[in-house]
Amino acid sequence: MKDLIKSLLPTIAIKKYRAYRTPKKYRGSDVTCPICNSSFKKFAPFGSSKRENRKCHYCGSLERHRLIFLYLNEKFNFFNKNSNDKIRLLHFAPERMFYNIFSEYNGIDYFPCDLMPERMKYNGKTNITKADITDIPFQDNSFNFIICSHVLEHIPDDHLAMSELYRVLSKNGNSILQVPIDNNREKTYEDPNISSPEERMKAYGHPDHVRFYGKDYKTKLEKCGFKVNEDNFVSTLNKNDIIKYGLIESELIYHCKK
């Protein structure tokens, strides 16, 4: 239905439709999602704690998605339609708002993957490949860009998963490998004896997580061969834009190269 509306209506009508769909208490223009260009009084709450001002009412983006989008645009000119350099992109656990953009963009040769693609009913033209991140079904050096956001914390053997991502990344290729990080921890906390959803929720803050990454996440990536830049990109934005886009000021971008 969203795609049909988008194809039939001009931009101004789409914005009016989005405003109509937004609950009255959130209608306004104080915050803007840079991905779908929708504005609100504030973003919706999200997560087990229902923390305020997190989720876009229209495309569903969270803080991390909006930060990645801005980073791709600013650092890599990712959406430059005049670029002659086609991006061969591997995207694990593709988020809908990114899938909708990447699958339609002619400058991207797009390979979205997930262990359970059947759960992702996106109805786009690009099929989502069934893939285990610890045994990626592509040849060495296959991709010049990889996006893997908030996936590795679900993987029991994250070292193997990181090694596989490194293997399929081309020489001088770029990757963004994001995970939730507890900046109060020097070392990653994990315990294989913690196995039930209830125990994991208590230990890691999520029933499907198997660890809580600490400041040693960079070192873990480096041990698999990556050259890691902990990019404090958000600090280059002014305070008004950080508020406008609903970003987390402490969040780093893990830009990894081969």
BELLINMO-V150544 format. One record per residue. N is the residue number from 1. RES is the residue in one letter. PSI is psi in whole degrees, -180 to 180 (999 if undefined). BURIAL is 1 if it has 9 or more other ideal C-beta (glycine too) atoms within 8 Angstrom, else 0. D_LAST is the distance of its C-alpha to the last C-alpha in whole Angstrom. Layout:
n=[N,N]
res=[RES,RES]
psi=[PSI,PSI]
burial=[BURIAL,BURIAL]
d_last=[D_LAST,D_LAST]
This chain:
n=[1,2,3,4,5,6,7,8,9,10,11,12,13,14,15,16,17,18,19,20,21,22,23,24,25,26,27,28,29,30,31,32,33,34,35,36,37,38,39,40,41,42,43,44,45,46,47,48,49,50,51,52,53,54,55,56,57,58,59,60,61,62,63,64,65,66,67,68,69,70,71,72,73,74,75,76,77,78,79,80,81,82,83,84,85,86,87,88,89,90,91,92,93,94,95,96,97,98,99,100,101,102,103,104,105,106,107,108,109,110,111,112,113,114,115,116,117,118,119,120,121,122,123,124,125,126,127,128,129,130,131,132,133,134,135,136,137,138,139,140,141,142,143,144,145,146,147,148,149,150,151,152,153,154,155,156,157,158,159,160,161,162,163,164,165,166,167,168,169,170,171,172,173,174,175,176,177,178,179,180,181,182,183,184,185,186,187,188,189,190,191,192,193,194,195,196,197,198,199,200,201,202,203,204,205,206,207,208,209,210,211,212,213,214,215,216,217,218,219,220,221,222,223,224,225,226,227,228,229,230,231,232,233,234,235,236,237,238,239,240,241,242,243,244,245,246,247,248,249,250,251,252,253,254,255,256,257,258]
res=[M,K,D,L,I,K,S,L,L,P,T,I,A,I,K,K,Y,R,A,Y,R,T,P,K,K,Y,R,G,S,D,V,T,C,P,I,C,N,S,S,F,K,K,F,A,P,F,G,S,S,K,R,E,N,R,K,C,H,Y,C,G,S,L,E,R,H,R,L,I,F,L,Y,L,N,E,K,F,N,F,F,N,K,N,S,N,D,K,I,R,L,L,H,F,A,P,E,R,M,F,Y,N,I,F,S,E,Y,N,G,I,D,Y,F,P,C,D,L,M,P,E,R,M,K,Y,N,G,K,T,N,I,T,K,A,D,I,T,D,I,P,F,Q,D,N,S,F,N,F,I,I,C,S,H,V,L,E,H,I,P,D,D,H,L,A,M,S,E,L,Y,R,V,L,S,K,N,G,N,S,I,L,Q,V,P,I,D,N,N,R,E,K,T,Y,E,D,P,N,I,S,S,P,E,E,R,M,K,A,Y,G,H,P,D,H,V,R,F,Y,G,K,D,Y,K,T,K,L,E,K,C,G,F,K,V,N,E,D,N,F,V,S,T,L,N,K,N,D,I,I,K,Y,G,L,I,E,S,E,L,I,Y,H,C,K,K]
psi=[-42,-44,-38,-47,-44,-38,-25,-26,146,167,-44,-36,-37,-43,-38,-37,-42,-42,-39,-38,-22,132,143,-38,-15,-1,131,-164,22,-33,153,134,118,-15,-50,-3,35,145,149,170,-42,161,166,156,158,156,172,-30,-7,45,138,157,52,-47,131,133,-23,-58,-11,8,147,180,-45,-34,-42,-36,-45,-44,-48,-39,-46,-41,-43,-46,-32,3,43,-30,29,109,-14,-2,138,-9,105,137,125,103,124,128,110,140,61,124,143,-44,-32,-41,-44,-33,-53,-37,-19,-8,124,-21,1,126,101,130,84,139,151,152,-31,72,-21,-20,-12,90,73,-20,28,176,-14,123,145,121,136,122,137,123,-17,1,68,126,47,157,164,145,36,-22,139,0,138,135,124,100,123,52,-45,-26,-10,-9,119,-46,78,-27,-43,-41,-44,-41,-38,-40,-41,-41,-44,-8,136,162,130,11,163,148,150,115,90,142,158,133,135,104,-5,-7,129,-37,149,138,125,149,111,-17,-15,107,-25,154,-37,-43,-41,-38,-43,-40,-40,-5,9,137,-17,-1,149,4,167,109,144,-162,-11,7,-42,-44,-38,-43,-41,-34,-21,1,-13,146,117,128,111,89,116,56,-38,-26,-15,-10,151,163,-39,-39,-36,-43,-45,-42,-1,53,162,122,-22,-3,128,153,126,90,114,135,164,999]
burial=[0,0,0,0,1,0,0,0,0,0,0,0,0,1,1,0,1,1,0,0,0,1,0,0,0,1,1,0,0,0,1,1,1,1,1,1,0,1,1,1,1,1,1,1,1,0,0,0,0,0,0,0,0,1,1,1,1,1,1,1,1,1,1,1,1,1,1,1,1,1,1,1,1,0,1,1,0,0,1,0,0,0,0,0,0,0,1,1,1,1,1,1,1,1,1,1,1,1,1,1,1,1,1,0,1,0,1,1,0,1,1,1,1,1,0,0,1,0,0,1,0,1,0,0,0,1,0,1,1,0,1,0,1,1,0,1,0,0,0,0,1,1,1,1,1,1,1,1,1,0,1,1,1,0,1,0,0,1,1,0,1,1,1,1,1,1,1,1,1,1,0,0,1,1,1,1,1,1,1,1,1,1,0,0,1,0,0,1,1,0,0,0,0,1,0,0,0,0,1,1,1,0,1,1,0,1,0,0,1,1,1,1,1,1,1,1,1,1,0,1,1,1,0,1,0,1,0,1,0,0,1,0,1,1,0,0,1,0,0,0,1,1,0,1,1,1,1,0,0,0,1,1,1,1,1,1,1,1]
d_last=[41,39,37,41,42,39,40,44,44,43,40,43,45,42,41,45,44,41,44,46,44,43,46,48,47,43,44,44,41,40,36,34,31,29,28,31,33,36,38,40,42,39,36,38,37,35,34,36,37,38,36,38,36,33,33,33,37,36,32,32,29,28,27,23,23,25,23,20,22,23,19,18,21,21,17,16,20,19,23,24,26,26,23,22,19,18,16,15,15,15,17,18,21,22,24,27,27,24,25,28,26,23,25,27,25,25,22,20,20,20,19,21,21,23,24,28,28,31,32,30,33,31,33,31,30,27,27,25,24,25,22,21,18,18,19,17,19,17,15,12,10,12,11,10,10,11,14,15,18,20,20,18,22,24,22,24,21,18,16,16,15,12,11,12,10,7,9,10,7,7,5,5,6,7,9,12,13,16,19,22,23,26,25,29,27,25,24,23,27,27,30,30,34,34,34,36,35,38,36,33,34,36,33,30,32,31,33,29,27,27,25,25,22,23,21,19,17,14,15,14,11,10,12,10,7,5,6,9,12,15,16,20,20,24,25,25,27,31,33,35,32,30,34,34,31,31,28,28,27,26,23,19,16,13,10,7,4,0]
